[in-house]
Amino acid sequence: MTGTLTIAGLGPGSDTLVTPEVSAALAAATDILGYAPYVARVPPRAGLELHPSDNREELQRASEALRLAAEGRQVVVVSSGDPGVFAMASAVFEALEQTPQWQELPIRVLPGITAMLAAAARTGAPLGHDFCAINLSDNLKPWTVIEKRLRLAAEADFAIAMYNPRSASRPEGFGRALAVLRQAGCGERLVIFARAISAADEKIETVTLNEARAEMADMRTLVIVGNSQTRRVGRWIYAPRQVR
């Protein structure tokens, strides 16, 4: 097989946060597939075909990428952030599991800077101790699972990075998540709302969980809930390295 498939992370938004390895893969590609806003970040050029698609077409996109690679194309599937964090890498391997005839294709997964890490760096070190990441979308898992994971993360005193907090199709979910954490006794924890990190319209706001409101987040917002010891030092937020 002469084709290749690369699954690449474009980082949180700014071109300066795209890794050189990913830039080289994009430069060598014949085909770019991904959610339309992410594909739009790749400049068109001669010899490159762009294949934008809807955000709920992950498996179809993955299958098409495998087919193109099997035909000898140099294919790159793009995600924002890191492709292995709530993104396209899992979808590609799910599609690959269903198509054993393509399992010998040369496949690479190229890491990217996640919104979680970019937001943490902007604000200090809120992930400086144990933390977890939870996707608040219930498109692929029931709300009962999300609620259980939030409660257990709060009980374990993890800092919690929350992806996909609030969308037009499920505006109530984030408010429910905040209520779960308040009921778990996290009301005084610091909460960072990091919207459009590294983009021109970046906005960061830090409040306590008791002060947090559902409308403070949308799908471009990464929310970090600190652990019980997370604190401010000047304009910075950090989690101490030592647990007391």
ZIFENZI-V674345 format. One record per residue. N is the residue number from 1. SS is DSSP state (2 for helix, 1 for strand, 0 for the rest). PHI is phi in degrees with one decimal (NA if undefined). NEAR is the number of other C-alpha atoms within 12 Angstrom. Layout:
n:ss:phi:near
N:SS:PHI:NEAR
N:SS:PHI:NEAR
//
This chain:
n:ss:phi:near
1:0:NA:20
2:0:-95.3:16
3:0:-80.2:27
4:1:-137.0:32
5:1:-128.7:45
6:1:-118.1:43
7:1:-111.1:46
8:1:-123.1:45
9:1:-100.7:44
10:0:-89.7:45
11:1:78.8:39
12:0:-78.0:37
13:0:165.5:33
14:0:-78.0:26
15:2:-62.6:25
16:2:-67.7:17
17:2:-101.3:27
18:0:-85.6:32
19:0:-71.9:24
20:2:-57.1:19
21:2:-62.2:21
22:2:-67.7:35
23:2:-58.0:27
24:2:-65.1:16
25:2:-65.2:31
26:2:-64.5:37
27:2:-67.0:22
28:2:-93.7:24
29:0:-74.6:36
30:0:-99.7:30
31:1:-142.7:40
32:1:-119.1:43
33:1:-121.1:47
34:1:168.2:45
35:1:-58.6:30
36:2:-49.6:24
37:2:-63.3:21
38:2:-78.7:34
39:2:-61.5:30
40:0:-64.6:22
41:0:-77.7:27
42:0:-96.0:37
43:0:-63.6:18
44:0:-69.1:18
45:0:-157.4:15
46:0:-62.7:12
47:0:87.1:16
48:0:-114.5:22
49:1:-105.7:25
50:1:-102.0:30
51:1:-126.0:30
52:1:-74.8:29
53:1:-151.4:25
54:0:-74.0:17
55:0:-72.8:22
56:0:-105.5:18
57:0:-114.5:22
58:2:-61.5:31
59:2:-67.3:30
60:2:-62.0:25
61:2:-62.7:37
62:2:-63.7:41
63:2:-63.6:30
64:2:-64.9:32
65:2:-63.2:44
66:2:-63.0:43
67:2:-62.8:29
68:2:-63.7:31
69:2:-64.3:33
70:2:-65.4:27
71:0:-84.0:20
72:0:102.9:21
73:0:-84.1:28
74:1:-98.8:35
75:1:-103.8:43
76:1:-124.9:51
77:1:-98.9:54
78:1:-105.2:52
79:1:-132.6:50
80:0:-78.1:44
81:1:58.8:41
82:0:-107.0:34
83:0:-68.7:35
84:0:-94.7:28
85:0:-111.8:33
86:0:52.1:26
87:0:-143.3:37
88:2:-81.2:41
89:2:-60.4:37
90:2:-62.3:22
91:2:-63.5:32
92:2:-63.6:41
93:2:-71.8:31
94:2:-65.5:20
95:2:-65.7:26
96:2:-64.9:29
97:2:-62.1:18
98:0:-87.1:16
99:0:-131.8:20
100:2:-59.4:15
101:2:-66.4:14
102:2:-109.9:29
103:0:-74.0:22
104:0:-94.8:18
105:0:-60.4:29
106:1:-69.2:23
107:1:-125.8:28
108:1:-124.9:25
109:1:-113.4:31
110:1:-104.1:34
111:0:-69.5:32
112:0:-137.2:36
113:0:-79.6:33
114:0:-77.9:35
115:2:-59.2:43
116:2:-59.8:45
117:2:-72.5:33
118:2:-66.2:37
119:2:-65.9:43
120:2:-62.0:37
121:2:-65.4:24
122:2:-64.5:28
123:2:-103.0:34
124:1:132.5:26
125:1:-148.8:31
126:0:-69.7:42
127:0:-107.1:35
128:0:-73.0:27
129:0:-126.8:23
130:0:-59.6:26
131:1:-149.3:30
132:1:-140.0:30
133:1:-124.3:30
134:1:-130.1:36
135:1:-86.9:34
136:0:-83.8:41
137:0:-71.2:30
138:0:-102.2:25
139:0:-67.6:17
140:0:-117.8:15
141:0:-152.6:15
142:0:-72.8:15
143:2:-60.3:23
144:2:-59.8:18
145:2:-69.3:19
146:2:-60.4:30
147:2:-62.3:29
148:2:-61.5:20
149:2:-67.0:27
150:2:-63.0:38
151:2:-62.9:27
152:2:-68.9:21
153:2:-65.0:30
154:2:-65.7:33
155:2:-62.8:21
156:0:-78.7:19
157:0:62.9:28
158:0:-76.7:34
159:1:-68.6:41
160:1:-126.0:44
161:1:-94.9:38
162:1:-111.4:42
163:1:-93.5:39
164:0:49.5:36
165:0:-70.3:39
166:0:-154.5:32
167:1:-128.1:24
168:0:-64.0:16
169:0:-83.8:15
170:1:-143.1:20
171:0:-69.0:23
172:0:-88.0:23
173:2:-62.4:34
174:2:-66.5:39
175:2:-60.4:26
176:2:-65.6:25
177:2:-64.4:41
178:2:-61.4:40
179:2:-64.1:24
180:2:-60.1:28
181:2:-70.8:39
182:2:-64.6:26
183:2:-63.5:19
184:0:-84.8:26
185:0:87.1:23
186:0:-99.8:35
187:0:-58.3:24
188:0:-92.9:24
189:0:-68.6:36
190:1:-77.2:34
191:1:-126.3:43
192:1:-103.3:46
193:1:-103.4:42
194:1:-114.5:40
195:1:-105.1:34
196:0:54.3:30
197:0:-57.8:36
198:0:75.8:31
199:0:-90.7:22
200:0:-64.1:12
201:0:-100.1:14
202:0:-55.3:22
203:1:-144.5:24
204:1:-127.4:31
205:1:-138.6:29
206:1:-123.2:36
207:1:-138.7:25
208:1:-81.9:27
209:2:-60.6:33
210:2:-63.0:24
211:2:-88.8:22
212:0:-69.1:31
213:0:-125.0:29
214:2:-58.4:26
215:2:-72.2:20
216:2:-76.7:30
217:0:-125.0:35
218:0:-142.0:31
219:0:-71.3:29
220:0:-96.3:33
221:1:-106.5:37
222:1:-104.7:42
223:1:-111.2:52
224:1:-116.4:51
225:1:-98.2:50
226:0:-69.7:46
227:0:-83.0:41
228:0:-67.6:34
229:0:-106.1:27
230:0:-60.8:37
231:1:-144.2:31
232:1:-93.2:23
233:1:-136.9:14
234:0:64.2:9
235:0:-91.4:14
236:1:-102.9:22
237:1:-121.3:33
238:1:-149.1:33
239:0:-102.9:34
240:0:-57.1:23
241:0:-75.0:17
242:0:-101.5:11
243:0:-91.9:14
244:0:-107.0:8
//
